[in-house]
């Protein structure tokens, strides 16, 4: 690399807007995904699809994801992002209804429907859309912004009850959260609980009122009990309701999988019990075999045993083949979480920006660690993939959109900090006492740190 090329590269990196650490984390995850998908692609091959085909498809997804990130990150008006976010619940609600009507049932879960041969994984859209909606709702409640229905000429002045604080919390936070939980849980209990948990924590942090956790927790518990009751009443009918509740109850009750396998009577029962044993135990075996140096790229043996190795058990695959490199993967997600806290500090006066960053980073890192804990057999199988690393183009694109939003807001936050720096009064030499100067400087620094965009 010539000096001129180095200068151009350094100039590009130095003038790259947005948080540079988040950029590095995103690019590292994308590069690692190329390596891991190529390494695990032999299990995904078929008569008509080769490893090269899978690799080329993933490279296209990575390229398209980068375009999405760059387009979103170049949005220079945070108000535009905020106004678009108000439609997050409406989009999620419509897609979830379509999923219930036209969704495909795979292994007892309904997660996607198909349009023109393309699978639309609704839960991935809902995760990002609802995080942005919650951020908008928190900002609207804090700043008493009117709802669209209140601004329309048809209802103008006729919806005075919406001005009450409790009613606004109910309409803007509680109902959307509970409705989303119910609709998602119909297709997947664990996905519904995961999305609801992230939203509840974001609401509690955004309002700085942890009582919301108690209220929403109680409401979610009531809904969960209701779902279990409905399933128990209808489970023996031709069309049982909330079938996924039965699946979850079976996983919780059947703790001793080995005993369940030994007590199986028929061949079909034996096979079902064996399938339940295979995935978690093979995933643990993969971690045990590759814990230090790993077996090396392309040398995994458990990928042929675990059907969802490149998706639900991606972390086990990484440990098996790459050993200690898995620690670097964990550090990337931890760094993202830590960096999010710093970004939030720079936009502390903008509740929407702060809530959006918190919700999206908690979503990405939270899903990553849920995935890792499940792979280590510390919890029930949730079906949560490893963000930006597991195989799945639709999830990859949705998480790229989340990264684009984070980078866009961090870019605006950095500009706000730069503006504050330019407007700050220059330090001048005066004849004041040393202790007075030190006190004034510390006060200025404190004020500067607590200002935001």
C-alpha positions, 0 to 999 in steps of 0.5 A, spaced: 500 500 500 502 506 497 503 512 502 498 516 497 493 510 498 494 510 506 493 517 506 486 517 502 484 511 507 486 514 513 482 521 510 476 516 509 476 513 516 477 520 519 472 523 516 467 518 517 460 520 520 457 516 525 460 513 531 466 509 528 466 504 534 459 502 531 462 502 524 468 497 526 463 492 530 458 492 524 464 491 519 467 486 523 460 482 524 459 482 516 466 480 515 465 474 520 459 472 517 462 471 510 467 466 513 462 463 518 457 462 512 462 459 507 465 454 513 458 452 514 455 452 507 456 444 506 450 442 510 446 447 506 448 444 499 443 440 495 442 437 488 441 444 485 445 449 490 453 448 491 457 452 496 459 457 491 452 459 490 450 459 497 456 464 498 455 468 492 448 469 495 450 471 502 455 476 499 449 479 495 445 480 502 452 483 505 452 488 499 445 490 499 445 490 507 451 495 506 447 499 501 441 499 506 446 502 512 449 507 508 442 510 505 439 510 512 445 513 516 445 519 511 439 521 513 440 528 516 434 529 519 432 526 526 425 529 525 424 525 519 426 518 523 422 520 529 415 521 524 416 515 520 417 511 527 410 513 529 407 508 524 412 502 527 406 499 531 401 499 525 406 496 520 407 490 525 400 489 527 398 489 519 404 484 518 402 480 524 395 479 522 397 477 515 402 472 518 396 469 522 392 468 515 397 466 510 403 464 515 407 457 513 407 452 519 414 450 520 416 445 526 409 448 530 411 455 529 409 460 524 414 465 523 413 467 515 409 468 509 411 468 502 410 473 497 413 472 489 417 466 492 420 470 497 420 469 505 417 475 509 420 473 516 415 478 520 418 477 527 424 480 524 421 486 522 416 487 528 423 487 532 426 493 529 419 497 528 416 496 535 423 498 538 422 505 533 415 505 535 416 505 543 422 510 542 417 515 538 411 514 543 416 515 549 418 522 546 410 523 544 408 522 551 414 526 554 413 532 550 405 532 549 405 531 542 398 530 539 396 523 535 395 523 528 387 522 530 387 528 534 390 532 529 385 530 523 379 534 522 374 529 523 376 528 530 379 534 532 376 537 539 372 530 540 377 526 543 379 530 550 380 523 554 386 522 550 389 528 553 389 524 560 396 521 562 393 515 564 389 514 558 395 516 553 400 511 557 394 506 555 393 507 548 400 509 546 404 504 550 400 498 554 395 496 548 400 496 542 405 492 547 400 487 549 397 486 542 404 485 539 405 480 544 399 476 543 400 476 536 407 474 536 406 469 541 400 466 537 406 464 532 412 463 537 411 464 545 419 465 546 419 470 540 413 474 543 416 474 550 423 476 548 420 482 544 415 484 550 421 484 555 425 488 550 420 493 550 418 493 557 425 495 559 426 500 554 419 503 557 422 503 564 428 506 562 425 511 557 420 513 562 425 512 568 419 509 572 420 502 573 413 501 576 411 500 568 415 493 569 410 491 575 404 493 571 406 490 564 409 484 567 402 483 571 398 484 564 403 479 561 402 474 566 394 475 566 395 474 558 399 468 559 395 465 564 389 466 559 393 463 553 394 457 557 387 456 559 385 457 552 390 451 550 388 447 556 380 447 554 381 446 546 387 442 546 383 435 545 379 439 539 380 438 532 383 446 532 386 447 538 388 454 540 395 457 542 398 450 540 405 453 541 403 454 549 403 446 549 410 446 545 413 450 551 409 447 556 412 440 554 419 443 554 418 446 561 415 439 564 420 434 560 426 437 563 429 430 563 430 428 556 434 422 557 428 419 561 423 421 556 427 417 551 428 411 555 420 411 557 418 411 550 414 405 547 413 406 540 418 407 534 415 414 533 415 416 540 423 414 540 424 418 534 421 424 537 424 423 544 431 422 540 430 429 536 429 433 542 435 430 545 439 431 539 440 438 538 441 441 545 446 435 546 450 436 540 450 443 541 454 442 547 458 437 544 460 442 539 462 447 544 466 442 548 470 439 542 472 446 540 473 450 546 480 451 545 483 451 538 477 449 535 477 444 529 479 448 524 474 451 518 470 446 515 471 441 520 465 441 524 462 434 525 456 436 529 453 441 523 451 434 520 447 432 526 444 439 528 439 441 523 439 448 525 446 449 526 447 455 522 441 458 525 439 457 532 446 454 534 451 458 530 455 460 536 456 452 538 458 451 530 463 457 531 466 455 538 467 448 535 471 450 528 474 456 531 475 455 538 477 462 542 475 466 536 468 465 539 471 470 545 472 475 540 465 475 537 462 475 545 467 482 545 463 485 539 456 484 542 459 487 549 463 493 545 456 494 542 452 495 548 458 499 552 458 504 546 451 504 546 451 507 553 456 512 551 452 514 544 446 515 549 450 520 553 451 525 547 443 525 546 441 525 553 436 531 551 433 528 546 428 522 549 427 519 542 434 519 540 436 516 547 430 511 547 431 508 540 439 507 541 437 504 547 432 499 544 435 497 538 442 496 541 439 492 547 435 488 541 441 486 538 446 485 544 440 481 548 438 477 542 445 475 541 446 473 549 440 469 549 442 465 543 449 464 546 445 462 553 441 457 549 447 454 545 450 453 552 444 449 554 442 454 560 435 455 557 430 453 553 430 453 545 428 460 543 429 460 535 433 466 536 439 467 531 445 470 532 445 477 530 449 478 523 452 472 523 447 466 523 444 464 516 438 468 514 438 473 509 432 477 511 434 477 519 441 480 516 437 485 512 433 487 518 439 488 523 442 492 518 437 497 518 437 497 525 445 498 525 443 504 520 439 507 524 444 507 530 449 510 526 444 515 523 442 518 530 450 517 532 452 521 527 447 527 529 449 526 536 456 527 534 454 533 530 451 536 536 457 535 540 461 538 535 457 544 535 457 545 542 465 545 542 465 550 537 460 555 541 464 554 547 467 560 549 475 559 548 479 559 555 482 565 556 488 567 561 485 571 567 488 574 573 483 570 577 485 565 583 487 558 581 482 555 585 476 559 582 479 557 575 479 550 576 472 550 579 469 554 573 472 549 568 469 543 572 463 547 571 463 548 564 465 541 563 459 538 567 455 542 563 458 540 556 457 533 558 450 533 560 448 537 554 445 533 548 443 534 541 
